[in-house]
């Protein structure tokens, strides 16, 4: 048995001297250098106790060496468990107790706390810091630069990604080699990546977009990456002239637009800007095109499926839409009460079927059965509209639906109306308990600097556009919206912290 993920992503690059990584200090790593190092890391992880099928937990800062850990796991048949660096020891303890990794990789500064957790759950610990130094790197230096690839089937588990856990216990989404590979192939074709591309990589690598989408596409295409540790305006602006593509979240693009140095000239070599993980406002879409001549390409994905839809590379990139389904993927909208497919143009819960859909939730068979239908469709929990032409528009999460006085209010519709008002920078609409209505619509609003706007003016202005039952019963001004590391507004936190009625 071969290793399809290794064969497709890595095998043809083993002896290639083409550039793979361009580093902030000006250095470069070739494909050959990177894969030689991945062999050393595979040996090192095996020495720490990892065997094929075992989980390797990775909670370290982004670095080229951290990326090499992923490549080592592919070669050795280990199951990668990437974890957000912001997780606390208490949160880490849950993930370790649940996934039972054989090895935990952490920052040297956290070694003492992580060792206590590892000792409780029978794991080994090694370290890797933001500069790629640490115990693991030192051990890897003593290992051979060749490694006999471990045979794995396409359906074998390749990674576990934990969901954010905003509505309860975090769930471990099990992704197979075929899940990862099918999505990389579809996206490489859809976004027309090739060996001449240089991707500006500024996303974190504990998330599906930054790790499995960005990295796997580059490997499939044989291109290069400018590998920055994070999104920071000055390094990004310096790197843009040498890049051809960038993947980001809406916050990245609004920050670029806020800097006068971000011009059409600086983007002259660019061919593609991709946005996801959170909605991109129509204003940002239009301003970006006016400034640069580029239309940002929005896509739709999630932890359990990687990417599902994408606006076309050559075609109509519509503000507020995430395009039609990718090749090989089916997306339908169904009625929450019956599961029956709704008519085009009607709001329903989006369901996805295809080779990208995950295997299920780690050690949660009941949750898997509840969200993964026998016919292969995964119930995403996202509310959306699918037009006659297949274009998908996301209107919000099902759990964020507000039922006010027995009537359904979709937050996205109200947010779009508020965001279009003069003086408003952005908004989030939530439902809070109300003694008469059951739930009432509440708008949490961030104003533009210097704007002179009152809550009453917002409500009065919205009356011209929205039915009375959709109008906010309260408007609260804040300095900024609470977001997670991928730019998604944390409505669960807003619901807990916004004053009620």
C-alpha positions in Angstrom: 0.0 0.0 0.0 1.3 3.5 -0.9 0.8 6.8 0.9 -1.4 8.9 -1.5 -1.0 12.1 0.5 2.8 11.8 0.5 2.9 10.7 -3.2 0.8 13.7 -4.3 2.2 16.4 -2.1 5.8 15.5 -1.5 7.3 12.6 -3.5 8.1 14.6 -6.7 9.8 17.3 -4.7 12.3 15.1 -2.9 15.2 16.0 -5.2 14.0 19.4 -6.3 16.2 22.5 -5.8 13.3 24.9 -6.6 12.5 27.4 -3.9 9.8 26.3 -1.5 10.0 28.8 1.4 11.2 32.5 1.3 11.9 33.6 4.9 11.6 37.0 6.5 15.4 37.4 7.0 16.0 36.9 3.3 16.9 33.3 3.3 15.3 30.5 1.2 14.6 26.8 1.7 14.5 24.6 -1.4 12.0 21.7 -1.6 15.0 19.3 -1.2 16.2 21.1 2.0 12.7 21.2 3.5 12.0 17.5 2.8 15.4 16.4 4.1 14.5 18.2 7.3 11.1 16.6 7.4 12.8 13.2 7.3 15.0 14.2 10.3 11.8 15.4 12.1 10.0 12.1 11.3 12.9 10.1 12.9 12.9 12.5 15.9 9.2 12.1 16.5 9.5 8.4 16.2 12.3 8.4 18.8 9.9 10.4 21.1 7.5 7.5 20.9 5.2 8.3 18.0 4.1 5.3 15.8 1.9 5.3 12.6 -1.6 6.3 13.6 -0.6 8.1 16.8 -1.5 11.7 17.3 1.2 14.4 17.5 0.0 17.5 19.2 1.5 20.8 18.0 1.0 24.0 20.1 3.9 26.2 18.9 4.4 29.5 17.2 4.4 29.6 13.5 7.8 28.8 12.0 9.2 26.9 9.0 10.2 24.1 11.4 6.6 23.9 12.7 5.5 23.5 9.1 8.1 20.7 8.7 6.4 18.8 11.6 3.3 18.6 9.4 5.3 17.2 6.5 7.0 14.7 8.8 3.7 13.5 10.0 2.6 12.8 6.4 5.8 10.8 5.7 5.6 8.8 9.0 1.8 8.2 9.1 1.4 10.3 12.3 -1.9 12.1 12.9 -1.4 15.8 13.2 -3.2 17.6 16.0 -2.6 21.4 15.5 -3.7 23.5 18.4 -4.3 27.2 18.7 -1.4 28.9 20.6 -3.8 30.9 22.6 -5.2 27.8 24.4 -4.7 27.9 28.1 -3.2 24.9 30.1 -6.7 24.0 31.2 -7.9 23.9 27.6 -4.8 22.0 26.5 -5.5 19.4 29.2 -8.9 18.7 27.6 -7.5 18.2 24.1 -4.7 15.9 25.4 -7.1 13.9 27.5 -9.5 13.5 24.6 -7.1 12.8 21.7 -4.4 11.0 23.7 -1.4 12.2 21.6 1.8 10.2 21.9 3.9 13.4 21.6 3.1 17.0 22.5 5.2 19.8 21.0 5.2 23.1 22.8 7.1 26.4 23.3 10.0 26.0 25.7 8.5 28.7 27.9 5.5 26.4 28.5 7.4 23.2 29.1 6.7 23.0 32.8 2.9 23.3 32.5 2.7 21.1 29.4 4.9 18.4 31.1 2.4 18.2 34.0 -0.4 17.6 31.5 1.6 15.1 29.5 2.5 13.1 32.7 -1.2 12.8 33.5 -2.0 11.4 30.1 1.1 9.4 29.2 2.6 11.6 26.5 6.1 12.7 25.6 7.0 16.4 25.4 9.4 18.2 23.2 9.9 21.9 22.4 10.0 24.2 19.4 10.1 28.0 19.7 9.2 30.8 17.2 12.7 30.7 15.8 12.5 26.9 15.1 14.9 26.1 18.0 14.3 23.7 20.8 14.6 20.1 21.9 12.9 18.7 18.8 15.2 20.7 16.5 18.3 19.5 18.4 17.2 15.9 18.3 16.4 16.2 14.5 19.9 17.4 13.8 21.2 14.0 14.9 18.9 12.0 12.6 19.3 10.8 9.0 18.0 13.0 6.1 16.3 10.0 4.5 13.1 8.3 5.7 11.2 5.3 4.4 7.7 6.5 3.8 5.1 4.7 5.9 2.2 3.2 3.9 -1.2 4.8 4.5 -4.5 4.5 2.8 -6.4 7.5 1.5 -9.1 6.9 4.0 -6.8 6.7 6.9 -6.8 9.5 9.5 -4.3 12.3 8.7 -5.3 15.1 11.1 -7.7 16.0 13.9 -8.8 19.7 14.1 -10.8 20.8 17.1 -13.7 23.1 16.5 -13.9 26.3 18.5 -16.3 24.9 21.1 -18.5 28.1 21.3 -21.6 26.0 22.0 -20.2 23.4 24.2 -17.4 20.9 24.4 -14.9 21.2 21.5 -15.3 18.5 18.8 -12.3 16.8 17.1 -13.0 16.7 13.3 -11.3 13.7 11.8 -9.8 14.4 8.4 -8.4 11.7 6.1 -5.7 11.9 3.6 -8.3 11.8 0.8 -10.2 14.7 2.5 -7.0 16.9 2.4 -5.8 15.8 -1.0 -9.2 16.1 -2.8 -9.6 19.7 -1.6 -6.1 20.7 -2.5 -6.5 19.3 -6.0 -9.9 21.1 -6.5 -8.6 24.4 -5.2 -5.4 24.3 -7.2 -7.5 24.0 -10.3 -10.2 26.5 -9.3 -7.7 29.2 -8.3 -5.3 28.3 -11.2 -2.1 27.9 -9.0 1.0 26.8 -10.8 4.8 26.5 -10.3 5.2 30.2 -11.1 3.1 31.3 -8.1 4.5 32.8 -4.9 2.0 32.8 -2.1 2.2 35.4 0.6 1.6 33.2 3.6 0.4 35.2 6.6 -2.2 33.0 8.1 -1.7 30.8 11.3 -1.0 27.2 10.7 -3.2 25.7 13.4 -6.2 26.3 11.1 -7.4 24.6 7.9 -7.0 27.6 5.7 -3.4 28.4 6.7 -2.2 24.8 6.9 -4.1 22.5 4.7 -5.4 24.9 2.0 -2.4 27.3 1.6 0.4 24.7 2.1 -1.2 21.8 0.2 -2.1 24.0 -2.8 1.5 25.3 -3.0 2.9 21.7 -2.8 0.5 20.5 -5.5 1.4 23.4 -7.8 5.1 23.3 -7.0 5.2 27.0 -6.2 6.8 29.0 -3.4 5.6 30.7 -0.3 6.8 33.9 1.4 6.4 32.5 4.9 5.8 35.3 7.4 5.1 34.5 11.1 1.9 36.6 11.2 0.0 39.4 9.5 1.9 42.6 10.2 1.5 45.6 7.9 5.1 46.5 7.3 6.4 43.1 6.4 3.3 42.4 4.3 3.7 45.6 2.3 7.4 44.8 1.7 6.6 41.3 0.5 3.6 42.1 -1.7 5.6 43.2 -4.8 7.3 39.7 -4.9 4.1 37.7 -4.4 1.4 36.6 -6.9 -1.3 35.5 -4.4 -2.4 36.1 -0.8 -4.9 34.3 1.4 -6.4 36.1 4.3 -9.4 37.1 6.5 -11.4 40.3 6.1 -9.5 42.0 8.9 -6.2 41.8 6.8 -7.8 43.5 3.9 -9.4 46.3 5.9 -6.0 47.0 7.6 -4.3 47.1 4.2 -6.9 49.6 3.0 -6.2 51.7 6.0 -2.6 52.3 5.0 -1.8 54.8 2.3 1.1 52.8 1.1 -1.2 50.1 -0.1 -1.6 51.1 -3.8 -2.3 49.6 -7.2 1.4 49.8 -7.9 2.4 47.6 -4.9 0.0 45.0 -6.2 1.2 45.0 -9.8 2.6 41.5 -9.6 -0.4 40.0 -7.8 -3.0 38.0 -9.5 -5.2 36.7 -6.7 -6.4 37.8 -3.2 -8.5 35.2 -1.4 -10.7 35.9 1.7 -12.6 33.7 4.0 -13.3 32.6 7.6 -15.6 35.6 8.1 -17.9 37.7 5.9 -16.3 40.4 3.8 -18.4 43.5 3.7 -19.6 44.9 0.3 -17.9 48.2 1.1 -14.5 46.5 1.6 -15.0 44.5 -1.6 -15.7 47.6 -3.6 -13.0 49.8 -2.0 -10.4 47.1 -2.6 -11.3 46.9 -6.2 -11.2 50.7 -6.6 -7.8 50.9 -4.9 -6.0 48.0 -6.5 -8.0 46.8 -9.6 -8.4 43.4 -7.9 -11.7 41.8 -6.9 -11.2 39.8 -3.7 -12.2 36.2 -4.2 -14.4 34.9 -1.4 -14.7 31.2 -0.6 -16.7 29.2 2.0 -15.3 26.5 4.1 -15.2 25.0 7.6 -13.1 22.8 9.9 -15.1 19.7 9.0 -14.9 20.1 5.2 -12.1 22.5 4.3 -13.4 24.5 1.3 -16.8 23.9 -0.1 -17.5 26.8 -2.5 -15.6 29.6 -4.2 -16.3 32.6 -6.3 -14.8 31.8 -9.8 -11.3 32.8 -10.7 -12.5 33.8 -14.1 -16.1 35.0 -13.7 -18.4 36.9 -11.5 -17.1 37.5 -8.0 -20.1 38.8 -6.3 -19.9 40.8 -3.1 -21.8 39.0 -0.3 -21.7 35.7 -2.1 -19.2 32.8 -1.8 -19.7 31.4 -5.3 -20.9 28.0 -6.4 -19.7 24.6 -5.2 -16.2 23.4 -6.0 -15.7 20.6 -8.5 -16.8 17.3 -6.9 -18.7 19.0 -4.1 -22.4 19.2 -3.7 -24.1 22.0 -1.6 -27.8 22.0 -0.9 -30.1 24.1 1.4 -32.6 22.3 3.5 -35.5 23.1 5.8 -34.5 22.9 9.5 -37.7 21.2 10.6 -37.9 18.5 7.9 -34.5 18.2 6.2 -36.2 18.6 2.8 -34.4 20.6 0.2 -35.8 24.1 -0.2 -36.4 25.9 -3.5 -33.7 28.1 -5.0 -33.7 31.5 -3.4 -35.1 30.3 -0.1 -33.2 30.3 3.2 -32.2 26.9 4.5 -29.4 25.1 6.4 -26.5 24.4 4.1 -25.5 20.7 3.7 -22.4 19.5 2.0 -21.4 16.2 0.4 -18.1 15.3 -1.3 -14.7 13.8 -0.9 -13.7 16.8 1.3 -16.2 15.9 4.0 -14.6 14.7 7.2 -14.8 11.2 8.7 -16.7 12.2 11.8 -16.0 13.6 15.3 -13.3 11.9 17.3 -14.9 9.7 20.0 -18.3 11.3 19.5 -20.5 8.8 17.5 -23.8 10.4 18.6 -22.7 13.8 17.5 -21.3 12.4 14.3 -24.7 10.7 13.6 -26.6 13.9 14.3 -24.6 16.0 11.9 -23.5 13.5 9.2 -26.4 12.0 7.3 -26.4 8.4 6.1 -26.5 9.7 2.5 -23.1 11.5 3.1 -24.4 15.1 3.5 -22.9 17.0 6.4 -25.3 19.5 8.1 -23.1 22.5 8.4 -25.3 24.6 10.8 -24.8 27.6 8.4 -27.9 29.3 7.0 -27.7 30.2 3.4 -29.4 30.9 0.1 -28.6 29.1 -3.1 -29.6 30.9 -6.3 -30.8 29.4 -9.5 -27.2 29.7 -10.8 -25.7 27.8 -7.8 -24.2 30.9 -6.1 -24.3 30.5 -2.3 -24.9 33.4 0.1 -24.3 32.9 3.8 -26.9 34.5 6.0 -25.6 33.3 9.4 -25.3 30.4 11.7 -28.4 28.5 12.6 -27.6 28.9 16.3 -27.5 32.7 15.8 -31.0 32.8 14.4 -33.2 35.1 16.5 -36.8 34.2 17.1 -38.5 37.4 18.2 -42.2 37.2 19.0 -42.4 34.0 17.0 -40.8 35.5 13.9 -37.5 34.6 12.4 -34.8 37.3 12.2 -31.6 36.5 10.3 -28.8 38.6 11.9 -26.9 39.0 8.6 -29.8 40.9 7.0 -29.9 43.4 9.8 -26.1 43.7 9.9 -25.9 44.4 6.2 -28.5 47.2 6.6 -26.6 48.7 9.6 -23.2 48.4 8.0 -24.5 50.5 5.1 -25.3 53.5 7.3 -23.1 56.6 7.3 -20.8 56.6 10.2 -20.9 52.8 10.9 -17.8 50.8 10.6 -19.2 47.4 11.4 -21.9 45.6 13.5 -22.9 42.4 15.0 -26.6 41.5 15.6 -27.5 39.1 18.4 -30.6 38.0 20.3 -31.0 38.6 24.0 -33.8 37.3 26.3 -36.8 39.7 26.4 -39.8 39.5 28.8 -42.4 40.0 26.1 -40.8 38.9 22.8 -38.9 35.9 24.2 -35.8 37.2 22.2 -35.2 40.7 21.1 -32.9 42.0 18.4 -29.8 43.8 19.7 -27.2 45.6 17.5 -23.6 45.9 18.8 -22.1 48.6 16.6 -18.6 50.0 16.0 -18.7 53.6 14.7 -16.2 55.2 12.3 -13.7 57.6 13.9 -15.4 60.9 14.6 -18.9 59.8 13.6 -21.8 61.6 15.3 -24.4 58.9 15.4 -27.0 58.0 18.0 -28.8 54.6 18.7 -32.1 56.3 18.0 -30.9 57.6 14.6 -29.8 54.1 13.6 -33.2 52.6 14.5 -35.1 55.4 12.8 -33.1 55.1 9.6 -33.5 51.3 9.5 -37.3 51.7 9.6 -37.2 52.6 5.9 -35.5 49.3 5.0 -36.5 46.6 7.6 -39.8 45.3 8.9 -40.6 46.4 12.4 -40.0 43.0 14.0 -36.4 43.0 12.6 -35.5 46.4 14.1 -33.0 46.4 17.0 -34.8 46.9 20.3 -31.4 48.1 21.6 -28.3 49.5 20.0 -25.0 49.3 21.9 -21.8 51.1 20.8 -18.5 49.4 21.4 -14.9 50.2 20.4 -14.4 46.9 18.7 -16.1 43.5 18.2 -14.7 40.5 19.9 -13.1 38.2 17.4 -11.2 34.9 17.4 -7.8 34.4 15.8 -9.4 33.9 12.4 -11.3 37.1 12.5 -14.8 35.6 13.3 -17.0 37.7 15.6 -17.5 35.8 18.8 -21.3 36.2 19.2 -21.4 33.9 22.1 -19.2 36.3 24.0 -21.3 39.3 22.9 -24.4 37.6 24.2 -22.8 37.0 27.5 -21.3 40.6 27.9 -23.9 42.8 26.3 -26.4 44.4 28.8 -29.9 42.8 28.5 -33.4 44.2 29.0 
